[in-house]
Amino acid sequence: MTQKIALITGGSRGLGKSAALKLAAQGVDIILTYQSKHTEALAVVEQIAALGRHAVALQLDVGNASSFAAFAAAIRQALDQDWQRQDFDFLVNNAGIGVHAAFADTTEAQFDQLVNIQFKGVFFLTQTLLPLIADHGRILNVSTGLTRFALPGFAAYAAMKGAIEVLTKYLAKELGARGIAVNVIAPGAIETDFGGGAVRDNAQMNAFIASQTALGRVGLPEDIGGAIAAILSSDSGWINAQRIEASGGMFI
C-alpha cells in the first residue's frame, strides 16, 4: 500500500499543528507549511518523527499567489527526494489570519489582506497544486462557524469563509471525475493564539462561549485536529461536498 501523505498549510501552530499530529498518529506522513515560525515548524517535524512518521516543513506565504509556482516546485522536489513519489494524497487548506473589526471600521487594507490569504490564496494554491494531488485523494478546506451564526466584528472574515464554502462545492463537482472528494470543516471558537488569542485568554469571552455551547466548554485544537483526521480517514471517502461543523454545538 502506498504511504499516504498530507500537505497542511499553516502546520506550525494551532489547528494545523494538531491536525498534523493526529494524522501522523494514524500513519500519515506530513508536509507542513509555515510563514515565519521556522523553529516551531521544525519542532512539529520532530514530534511527528517521534510518532514514527516522516515530515517535511516548507516556507509558504499563502497571501502571495506569485510564489505558488516555486512552492509547487519545492513540493515536487520533496516528494521525489523523501518519498520517491510524484504526488500526495491530502491537501488541507488551513493557513489563515483573523481580523476582528466592526463592519463600519473595516479598512480596505484589512479586507484585501483577508481576500489574499483566506480566499485568493486558497483558490490559486489549490489550482497550482492540482497536478500534484493524487487521483482519489482529498481536499479539506477550513472555514468557520461564523458562516452559520453572526457575531459582530467578523463581517469581512466570515464573508471570505463563506466564499470558501461555495468554492468547496464547485471543487467537488469539477474534481469528481478524478475521484477527489472535497469538503469543508467549520470550527467553532477554539482556544488558540488565533486572532490574538482572545478566545483563550479573555475569561469573560471564554465563559460566554462555553455557556452557548451544548457540550459546555470552548473547543481545543485537539478537537479540530481529531475531526480533520476523521474526515480524511479511509472510512470517510464517501463524504463529499459537505460543510462539517465542529463546534461542540455552538448557538443551537
Summary of the structure (lengths in Angstrom):
residues: 252
radius of gyration: 17.3
end to end distance: 42.3
largest distance: 54.3
contacts: 848
relative contact order: 0.15
helix: 52%
strand: 18%
